[in-house]
Amino acid sequence: MNENTRELGLYAVNTAGLYAMRRAIEKNLARKVKLGVYDAEKAVGAWEHFATAAAKEYHREHGTPAVPWHRMFPRSVRRALARVLSESWEA
């Protein structure tokens, strides 16, 4: 995991404003497991939405107008964080 992914991950799981979104994703995934329709690739997609929201929030708090949020945290970083979060949740 590179430094940007680590930084975004720490911010995402420790920000109160993102907690409700994280819990909603976890509840939804748990429901899908219970129903027997859980798909790991789709779960990564749900976590990517969370990572994108975290990237936007991080940029709003700590970024500069010269560097847009999607350049500060490119899709590869957000996708890597989504995979880490998904694997962590599955464990």
C-alpha positions in Angstrom: 0.0 0.0 0.0 1.5 3.3 -1.0 1.6 6.5 1.1 -1.4 8.1 -0.5 -3.5 5.0 0.0 -2.5 4.8 3.6 -3.2 8.5 4.2 -6.6 8.3 2.6 -7.4 5.1 4.5 -6.5 6.6 7.9 -8.5 9.7 7.1 -11.5 7.7 5.9 -11.8 5.4 8.9 -11.1 8.1 11.5 -13.5 10.8 10.2 -16.8 11.1 12.0 -18.6 12.5 9.0 -17.9 9.4 7.0 -18.8 6.9 9.7 -22.5 6.7 8.7 -21.6 5.9 5.2 -19.2 3.2 6.3 -21.7 1.6 8.6 -24.4 1.6 5.8 -22.0 -0.2 3.4 -21.1 -2.7 6.1 -24.8 -3.4 6.9 -25.7 -3.7 3.2 -22.8 -6.2 2.6 -23.8 -8.2 5.7 -27.4 -8.4 4.4 -26.1 -9.6 1.0 -24.0 -12.3 2.7 -27.0 -13.4 4.7 -29.1 -13.6 1.6 -26.4 -15.6 -0.2 -26.0 -13.0 -3.0 -22.7 -11.4 -1.9 -20.3 -10.5 -4.8 -16.8 -9.6 -3.8 -16.2 -7.5 -6.9 -19.4 -5.5 -6.4 -18.3 -5.0 -2.7 -15.1 -3.4 -3.9 -17.3 -1.0 -6.0 -19.3 0.0 -2.9 -16.0 0.6 -1.0 -14.8 2.7 -3.9 -17.7 5.0 -3.5 -16.7 5.4 0.2 -13.1 6.0 -0.8 -14.2 8.7 -3.3 -16.3 10.4 -0.7 -13.3 10.3 1.7 -11.0 11.8 -1.0 -13.4 14.6 -1.7 -13.7 15.4 2.0 -10.0 15.2 2.6 -9.4 17.6 -0.3 -12.0 19.9 1.1 -10.2 20.0 4.4 -6.6 19.8 3.4 -6.3 20.3 -0.3 -5.6 23.4 -2.5 -7.5 24.7 -5.4 -4.4 24.2 -7.6 -4.7 20.4 -7.3 -8.2 18.9 -7.8 -9.3 16.1 -5.5 -9.1 13.5 -8.3 -5.5 14.3 -9.0 -4.7 14.4 -5.3 -6.1 10.8 -5.0 -6.3 9.3 -8.5 -8.7 6.4 -9.2 -5.8 3.9 -8.7 -5.4 5.0 -5.1 -9.1 5.0 -4.4 -9.5 1.6 -6.0 -6.5 0.2 -3.9 -8.1 1.6 -0.7 -11.4 0.0 -1.7 -9.7 -3.4 -2.1 -8.0 -3.1 1.3 -11.3 -2.1 3.0 -13.2 -4.9 1.3 -10.6 -7.5 2.3 -10.6 -6.1 5.8 -14.4 -6.3 6.0 -14.4 -9.9 4.6 -12.0 -11.0 7.3 
